[in-house]
Amino acid sequence: MMETPMKRCLTTFDLAFLGIGHMIGAGIYVLTGTVAKNMAGPGIVLSFLFAGIASFLSALCYAEFGARVPKAGSAYSYTYVTVGELWAFVVGWNIIFEHMLCAAAVARSWSGYMDSMLGHIIYNQTNGQLGVLHIGMFDVQPDLVSFMIVVLVCLFLGIGAKCSTVTNTVLTVLNVFVICFVVVYGLILARPEYWTQKDNGGFLPYGMSGVFVGAASCFFAYVGFDSIATAGEEAKNPNRSIPMATFISLSTVTVAYMLMGGALTMMIPYYDIHHSSAFTDAFEQRGITWAKYVIAIGALSGMTTSLIGALFALPRCVYAMAADGLLFPFLAHISTKTQTPTIAMAIFGGVTAVIALLFDVDTLVEFLSIGTLMAYTIVSCCVIILRYQPAAKLPSATTIKESSGASAITSPHSESDALVEPEGGKLKKRYAFLSPYLGRFLPGKVVTYSVATQMVIMMLFSCTIFRWSKLLGNLWTAVIGIATAVVMLICLGLIMVHDQNSVPLAFKVNAFTNLPSFPFLIKSFTLIKQSEYTRITVSNFRILMTNSCYIFVSKTYELLGIWKGKEWQKDPPVFVSTSKYFTVNNSFISALI
């Protein structure tokens, strides 16, 4: 098992509740009403199901990587060991940015919810004392409560991982009890005719298209399962715990969302749902006014666990990047007393608190999601690329064996030699007739190029079908759609004619390894389908990428061209040896250029 300065103290139970708490926050009380009223009606049950399946496909990739590379950093670490530093930095910076904004947005929501329960005393006092601050082009209403809640959670997380997860588990269980109350009481008050009245549209008032549009929005309710992978260096048995916790958390959250959506749409007609306080208003319409206090407990508990999940993952991503030399080394400091990344927590938690202080929820939400989708997509592709990489150029062979009930990686040189095997990336014998065309490429190169091509073609296919159909007309839409589908099938065929490496793993996604198009197609559909939202997020994503490239260049290329990233301090031609892992060189980048 990999050595780490962090304390391995988290069980499968702890990790599962960390994922559940991060995903099943206050969004279940707000998002459910919005989707049911404006997008899917009672069909929201199917929307959550489809969104859960899409998230499950991504989670499979995270689960396999969690078993392969039990290291803090989640998608960043997985990208680093597969396609190198540049892509890893882009993914890592996106993850850090997303966690910061997610935490700030949740803190703002927590403050607003508490303020509404207290009769807006906090808002009135703050507005009376501070008023509106004019900062450049922004008119800012400071939110001191959100600032304080972020600081308090950061201080609490600094105590230690075990204490943090225990508290998270308690609050998550409390939230689950509230959800059970809403579902059971809601089904007692249910009127099934609301699902069958044809005058009001029946079960699918917006049709199947509404279900899929709703699924695109519901997908963001599942963002957070990747926080489980960031605890890879603190899990007692990461090879087993990360896959198990991922499946347990996603299954629980999917069932909870579907039951909540079903209970809501059977309590009152979908068109009478209040978009911002759906469950409170639904119980009031049925005469159960006291239920709002129970729901308030669940909402505040859910927002707190979401905040804990985001701020738990944030410093660990920073630590992983700093440990690899892509951020300043002092950010990789681990406290000897608490065995947590305290400096990363203090700095980035402080920045998060300032963001929560100055920006409102609407502004923060505009920046969210596209970076997370990018990370999910690249991780899906990295699983395919690693499966077909050869081991011929690695310094030594390795074995995987069972030790003390856990999968332990043993090697005279590196823990990650077991990522690949010698036969990976070569043509299968029955396709030897393709050797004149494909044999001139190094093993694994054709698969890398095919995956990169699929990424581009999938986005073109999604844009053609979901965004450009009216502009192009039916004929050109059909032509481009068929052409891109043919190219996707060719790329898939090129992948499947090659041998995979046959390394035994604690967890392996056998059915999914040759189908990278499915999760990426779903992700691209999710972005493209939300037209207005997509335009905003893409614009902000460009700003983020410009800043990240500047930071990468200024950090790694210092003092007349001395590269600081650990990968650039080595000089093998194809595979690059790092202190802990071997990373595949940047052929993935060249495939995209």
Beta strands, then each sheet from edge to edge (+ up, - down):
strand 1: 133-135
strand 2: 138-140
strand 3: 399-403
strand 4: 406-410
strand 5: 557-558
strand 6: 562-563
strand 7: 575-577
strand 8: 582-584
sheet 1: 1+ 2-
sheet 2: 3+ 4-
sheet 3: 5+ 6-
sheet 4: 7+ 8-
end
